[in-house]
Amino acid sequence: MESVNQAGFWQQRYEQDSIGWDMGEVSPPLKAYIDQLPETAKGQAILVPGGGNAYEVGYLYEQGFTNVTLVDFAPAPIEAFARRYPDFPTEHLICADFFGLSPEQHQFDWVLEQTFFCAINPARRDEYVEQMAALLKPKGQLVGLLFDKDFGRNEPPFGGTKAEYQQRFETRFNIEIMESSYNSHAARQGNEMFVTMQVKA
Ligand SMILES: C[S@@+](CC[C@H](N)C(=O)[O-])C[C@H]1O[C@@H](n2cnc3c(N)ncnc32)[C@H](O)[C@@H]1O
């Protein structure tokens, strides 16, 4: 369990191509969310933490979003992303531990969550909530997908329930949407919730 806190655990998974979570494409509910955003959103500061191969970052970039930051502590997916998008600003590719990001240095309008929360040790979930709230600007939003399923295993993905998420996130966020996702990737149909929540003042 402790090993999921280490970059080496994930780096090895990428090196061995043992990346069953990787859908190879932008997540359909997140694509739909991005597609309905107004033009004015394109300059907003967006964070994709634990982004892995980061199809969402690629999609945002292709759509003209100019201030998207990918964070992952495993170097392999960051390097792969940089090869796929050689013009993507390298200062927005951060190979670092999400929990170590300095809120004094990094502030975002919104964060896109996609199989990152389920990858961290469940004992760190409150820490995740606190760090996420600290990295968001006032009125900033956390948007994304959370598993709506308890996988009952001692390894990632670590699932959860709506009741647990509400209890944890309501300490720092006003939950706007937390409902079963109707347009999930076929492999995740019925197993995930789409969420949007705004950091409390
Ligand atoms: C299950 S994968 C999901 C990757 C990507 N979001 C996707 O959906 O394909 C989890 C990712 O989170 C990264 N990760 C886990 N803990 C992290 C941490 N504390 N800081 C930064 N990245 C982390 C891993 O390296 C891995 O790339």
The ligand as an SDF file (V2000), in Angstrom:
LIG
                    3D

 27 29  0  0  0  0  0  0  0  0999 V2000
   -3.9730    5.4340  -12.3300 C   0  0  0  0  0  0  0  0  0  0  0  0
   -2.8210    6.5060  -13.0560 S   0  0  0  0  0  0  0  0  0  0  0  0
   -3.8980    7.5990  -13.9730 C   0  0  0  0  0  0  0  0  0  0  0  0
   -3.1920    8.3860  -15.0310 C   0  0  0  0  0  0  0  0  0  0  0  0
   -4.1320    9.2730  -15.8580 C   0  0  0  0  0  0  0  0  0  0  0  0
   -4.8500   10.1980  -15.0190 N   0  0  0  0  0  0  0  0  0  0  0  0
   -5.0610    8.4320  -16.6690 C   0  0  0  0  0  0  0  0  0  0  0  0
   -6.2610    8.4540  -16.4120 O   0  0  0  0  0  0  0  0  0  0  0  0
   -4.5880    7.7380  -17.5920 O   0  0  0  0  0  0  0  0  0  0  0  0
   -2.2950    7.4900  -11.6900 C   0  0  0  0  0  0  0  0  0  0  0  0
   -1.2110    8.4930  -12.0490 C   0  0  0  0  0  0  0  0  0  0  0  0
   -0.9820    9.3060  -10.9330 O   0  0  0  0  0  0  0  0  0  0  0  0
    0.4060    9.4780  -10.7620 C   0  0  0  0  0  0  0  0  0  0  0  0
    0.5960    9.7520   -9.3390 N   0  0  0  0  0  0  0  0  0  0  0  0
    0.2540    8.9790   -8.2950 C   0  0  0  0  0  0  0  0  0  0  0  0
    0.5340    9.5950   -7.1310 N   0  0  0  0  0  0  0  0  0  0  0  0
    1.0500   10.7930   -7.4570 C   0  0  0  0  0  0  0  0  0  0  0  0
    1.5160   11.8940   -6.7020 C   0  0  0  0  0  0  0  0  0  0  0  0
    1.5060   11.8720   -5.3550 N   0  0  0  0  0  0  0  0  0  0  0  0
    1.9670   12.9830   -7.3480 N   0  0  0  0  0  0  0  0  0  0  0  0
    1.9840   13.0240   -8.7060 C   0  0  0  0  0  0  0  0  0  0  0  0
    1.5590   12.0010   -9.4820 N   0  0  0  0  0  0  0  0  0  0  0  0
    1.0890   10.9060   -8.8590 C   0  0  0  0  0  0  0  0  0  0  0  0
    1.0070    8.1750  -11.2290 C   0  0  0  0  0  0  0  0  0  0  0  0
    2.3560    8.3110  -11.6020 O   0  0  0  0  0  0  0  0  0  0  0  0
    0.0930    7.8430  -12.4020 C   0  0  0  0  0  0  0  0  0  0  0  0
    0.5800    8.3850  -13.6000 O   0  0  0  0  0  0  0  0  0  0  0  0
  1  2  1  0
  2  3  1  0
  2 10  1  0
  3  4  1  0
  4  5  1  0
  5  6  1  0
  5  7  1  0
  7  8  2  0
  7  9  1  0
 10 11  1  0
 11 12  1  0
 11 26  1  0
 12 13  1  0
 13 14  1  0
 13 24  1  0
 14 15  1  0
 14 23  1  0
 15 16  2  0
 16 17  1  0
 17 18  1  0
 17 23  2  0
 18 19  1  0
 18 20  2  0
 20 21  1  0
 21 22  2  0
 22 23  1  0
 24 25  1  0
 24 26  1  0
 26 27  1  0
M  CHG  2   2   1   9  -1
M  END
$$$$
